[in-house]
Amino acid sequence: MTEFSYCKLEIFVPESHLEAVRGALQSVDAGHIGGYDCCLSYSPVTSCWRPLAGTRPYLGQIGEVCTAREIKVEVTCPAETAGLAVAAVKAVHPYEEPVINVIPLFRTSFS
């Protein structure tokens, strides 16, 4: 079995909070690849969700499907600091339950 030493984080965030998320990731050195830092990519996506009873949605109304433009941020970090990166993002993310996917990577290009 292969041990994964790096992860990719996929973070879905409103465009208004992109810079805050980018800064949070940089503050924990996520996106440091070899001789480069601050490495990440982002692209526009369309997302949808329905807030259920008892939630406090940042966007949308309880019981109604909401569709909105978001930004998907992708960044690589060492597996041992993924939890730190997730915590940093959650501290600045406006959503009650942000979507942050942590995906193990098998990378051979890092020194």
C-alpha positions in Angstrom: 0.0 0.0 0.0 1.3 3.5 -0.9 1.7 6.1 1.8 0.4 9.5 0.7 2.5 12.3 1.8 0.6 15.1 0.0 -3.0 16.1 -0.3 -5.0 18.3 -2.6 -7.6 20.5 -1.0 -10.7 21.5 -3.0 -12.5 24.4 -1.4 -15.7 26.0 -2.6 -16.1 29.6 -1.6 -18.1 32.7 -2.7 -16.0 34.9 -4.9 -16.2 37.7 -2.2 -14.1 35.5 0.1 -11.5 34.2 -2.3 -8.7 36.5 -1.0 -9.5 35.6 2.6 -9.2 31.9 1.8 -6.0 32.5 -0.2 -4.5 34.4 2.7 -5.5 31.7 5.2 -3.9 29.0 3.0 -0.7 31.1 2.6 -0.5 31.6 6.4 -0.1 27.9 6.9 2.2 27.4 3.9 -0.3 25.4 1.9 0.7 25.6 -1.8 4.4 25.3 -1.1 5.8 23.2 -3.9 9.6 22.8 -4.1 11.1 26.2 -4.7 7.7 27.9 -5.1 5.1 29.0 -2.6 1.6 30.5 -2.8 0.8 28.0 -5.5 -3.0 27.4 -6.0 -5.5 27.5 -8.8 -9.1 28.6 -8.8 -11.9 28.5 -11.2 -15.6 29.6 -11.3 -18.2 26.9 -10.7 -22.0 26.8 -10.3 -23.1 25.1 -7.1 -26.5 24.3 -5.7 -27.9 23.3 -2.3 -31.0 23.4 -0.1 -30.8 24.7 3.4 -32.7 22.5 5.8 -34.6 23.4 9.0 -32.3 24.6 11.7 -29.6 25.9 9.5 -28.4 29.5 9.2 -27.6 29.8 5.4 -25.2 32.4 4.2 -27.0 32.3 0.9 -30.5 30.9 0.1 -33.7 30.3 2.0 -34.6 27.3 4.2 -36.4 24.7 2.2 -35.6 26.2 -1.2 -32.9 25.0 -3.7 -30.3 27.8 -4.1 -28.0 28.1 -7.1 -25.0 30.4 -7.0 -21.7 31.1 -8.6 -18.7 30.1 -6.4 -15.0 29.7 -6.8 -13.3 26.3 -6.5 -9.9 26.7 -5.0 -7.4 23.8 -5.4 -4.1 23.7 -3.4 -1.5 21.1 -2.5 -0.2 20.6 1.0 1.7 18.0 3.0 -0.7 15.4 4.4 0.5 16.2 8.0 -0.6 19.8 7.7 -3.9 19.2 5.9 -5.8 19.6 9.2 -4.1 22.9 9.9 -5.0 24.1 6.4 -8.7 23.1 6.8 -8.9 24.9 10.2 -7.4 28.0 8.7 -9.9 28.0 5.9 -12.8 27.4 8.2 -11.8 30.4 10.3 -12.3 32.8 7.3 -15.0 30.9 5.3 -18.5 32.5 5.6 -20.5 29.2 5.2 -21.9 27.4 8.2 -20.7 24.1 6.6 -18.1 24.8 3.9 -17.2 22.1 1.4 -13.6 21.3 1.8 -12.4 18.1 0.2 -9.1 16.6 1.2 -7.8 14.2 -1.5 -4.6 12.1 -1.0 -2.1 12.6 -3.8 0.7 10.3 -5.1 3.3 12.8 -6.3 6.7 12.1 -7.7 7.7 15.6 -8.7 8.3 17.0 -5.2 11.8 16.9 -3.9 
